[in-house]
Amino acid sequence: MPLFVPKKITGFQVSPPVQGDKSISHRALILGSVFPGITKIIGLNEGQDVMCTQKVLEGLGIKTYPGDDHVLTITSPVALKPKTHLFWMGNSGTTARLMMGVFAGVPETIYLDGDISLRKRPMGRVIQPLTDMGVNVQSRSDRLPMAVTGTHHPRALTYHVPVPSAQVKSCILLAGLFSKDTTTVIESVPTRAHTEHMLQELGYPIQINDNIIRLTGKQTIQKERTIYVQKDPSGAAFWVVGALLLPMSEITLTHVCMDPFRLKYIDILMQMGGNIRITGGEIVIRSSHLHGIHVGSEWASYLIDEYPILFIAASLAKGLSQFDGLHELRAKESNRLEGMMNRLKRFGIETWTHGDSLFIQGQSGHFNDPNIVIDADHDHRVAMSFAILASCTNGCYIKNYDTVSTSFPNFWSYLLFK
Ligand code: S3P
């Protein structure tokens, strides 16, 4: 049954819930597991994607102990050893690609699979460098399901990452942790840097010089460590845009990860006329009149997860917006370029693509039919984006709305009942 998301009568107010950052949560679990010892993780994301990563690591021998106040303690053995050989990656590209980096150092054959969305996503981008490191990967058309056979000693690699992807970069760095030599990753386009920063914070010897990251494997870190996971700026983005669009809104977000790379969307929304203030670790957002914007391709890797909700902002802003360099949107949980455009058209919004650019004529839609049904198609960010559009206009139905639980299990309870 599709879920009806009605127009919101009051604006967005008080402090909406935001989950722990999803990217940081995956890495906290993985880095807590690949080094023997005890890790306390505070504020882990509670969505199914991160739970998939946790389950896979449990299948490799770590033990987990949930405690009070969102604290998870994990203990990891001297070496990861599969208790099973079949692993489920769910809907999570981050689990699949980062765990393939870990499987590189496990000298057994591991089979992995995922849901129909993940089965469509390109894995050649990690298969190729892992193969160069001596890992054997068997797959059909570089997609899941696949079999990965790692080795005790992956070959070190110097790799220029050909696609802007933090998942690819992280996969190679993780595989490099098992090599006795030095692995170098060179990025021509910057991507989120949580893996290398977390390794550094954990005391692992790693060199980060602008776009070149270098580490030698088989080093150790302290046996006991604590990782604090800040709140997810990409999840917060739905409330930020909702509060800007809906009259009488004012919300304050606290403890959000303030990494400027992840907050680029706030700059974009401010350039669109958004009334947003960042002070002393808080983000305060008030209702605003937005106008269109041209976002160049140089920002694509910074905004990669926020485009769907930025397209909603552009649809209700005054004037034309243009977003360039969007080819990677086609490789997400669904095709977020043509997919978002086609769904926006259902509301009469004038929108079109030209190559890898998307154009949106703001305020061109009609929202007189609340019976439109939007299929989320296994894509949590598509579901949440149209939920915000529906809340700020005249409502709509969302089919397969439960996909939101991959990243944001308490999203609906705040949107519909607060
Ligand atoms: C992620 C990297 C990005 C992003 C994804 C999370 C990560 O994917 O879209 O949601 O945690 O490394 P790509 O590496 O494919 O760009």
Residues whose N, C-alpha, C, O or C-beta is under 5 A from the ligand:
A	BS01	S3P	S23 T94 P164 S165 A166 Q167 V168 I304 D305
